[in-house]
Amino acid sequence: MSAFLQGHVLNTFIAPEYASLLRLHQLDGFTQLWNHEVNWFEAPNHRRGGWSGVARMQLEDEGKAHGFFIKKQQNHGRWSLATFPKQEPTFRREFQHLQFLQGKQFAAPEVVFYGEQIVDGKMCAILMTKELAQYQPLDVITEATDFFAKPKQIKQQLLQAVATTIRRLHGFHLMHRALYPKHIFVSNAESAPSVALIDLEKARYSPFFWYNAYFDLAALNRHSIGWSKTSRLYFFKQYCQISRLTWASKWFCRSIIARSKRQKAGAKKRIKST
């Protein structure tokens, strides 16, 4: 037997507004979705003693196409104080976070389906979300479109929107823990930016606001390729909601940069050792 909660099955969640669409395609149950063949958007990741993968699927209703992302995992879990010494599927926590954020009207993928089930003695989980239509990853916007060559106002309104969204997440005492540009989605980047966060699988509750900022902003700073020092500083000020740097904000900024450098050095060391 695995280290997962054997025999434990969460009640299947189906968003009411998508129930008829799933029923139309005979995908309104865990078994149907689990057995439904998909083309992986990302190849399944084998770790934690199991695997986890993401696929995109499209369902039609009266000639209208609806895009979704479906995540499937098997024996892919995390330790939790609530379930210790057993593990829980990593998607369970993501489902809970997404439901919480939806209740707060925070922009994130809308949950369509969630379910867990023991299949052949292995804990399996499915998380299906609505595609963020008309959104693009932040790295695509800033790296592939010469974004930072655009007028100052366009750059600043995007950076402000991203900073405000991240600060709001931390205000809910949530640390993203994988805050990379590819997980920050933006629509209307050059006019009225709307920002959403995805991939909350690793997110966790933390009551310490500034530690959440320290951890997440260091990761974002390290992965933000092509950002000028001016853009980084403007983003930091918008996040901190200040117009001028104080001695405390300067110290905090240096701490974030130092952590980014340590992370970068550690990544290079791991690459060399492989």
Phi, psi and omega in degrees: 000143180281177181278007182275168178290104183283136177081357181269124179229121174290147173300133181296134177256130173229124178297126184308323184288349179245002184299315182293324179294316178294321179295321179302322182262012179055045180233030185263027177213159183300312183299318180298316180289322180296322182274351181290124182287133182231159172260115186298128174286322172232135180302140180308137181264117182263105175195179184057023179082009180205210179215160180209133182218162181234137178224155174254138178224154182232131179239139182251146178215115181054043176081358180258131182267138178239127180264141180220158168245134180238127178251133176234143177212154180223125180048044181240096191229181179221155177280144180218139178298328182291333183243358183305139010270009177275164175259163174236151178301140181296333181291336181298315180293322178296318177302314181296319179295317181296320178294319178298313182293325177297322178294335178266005182057041178262135185289115179199165180305138180275127181286129178257319182211142169214139177197155176231149178198146174277120180239116181053042177078007181241138180285123180240147179219149179229133173230120181242129182231157177285138178295140176278086183293143179070013177254151175229150175296146182300323181294326177295319181293314187275336185258333188252359184232018182053041186301319184284001173265358181279169181306150184305318182298320180295317179296314186292323181291329176290312180299321178295317180296318179294313181299317181295320180295315181294318178299321180295319176301312180295332176294338175274006182063038176245131174257126183292313176074007172206047188276082178250157179306328181290346179258005176250114184255140185227139170240154180052048186300330185258001181234291179224082187302133172241130188242135176229150178250139179238178175056063180265022181299324183266355184298151178209158178286135175212124184285352187263098186306308186288333174290322176300318179295315180302313183292309186286318182291330176295318178295317180295318180298319182292326185263358181275085183284135175089354179287132176284165177298324179297317179293319179297318180293318179297316178301314181299317180296320179295321178296314182282351181059050179229155177259335179226147179285133173260175179298324181291317180291327176296316179298318181295319179298315179297323179296319179295315179297319180297319179294320178301317180294321178295319178298317181295317179296321179295321179295318179296322180295319179294322179296317180294328182283345181272000000 
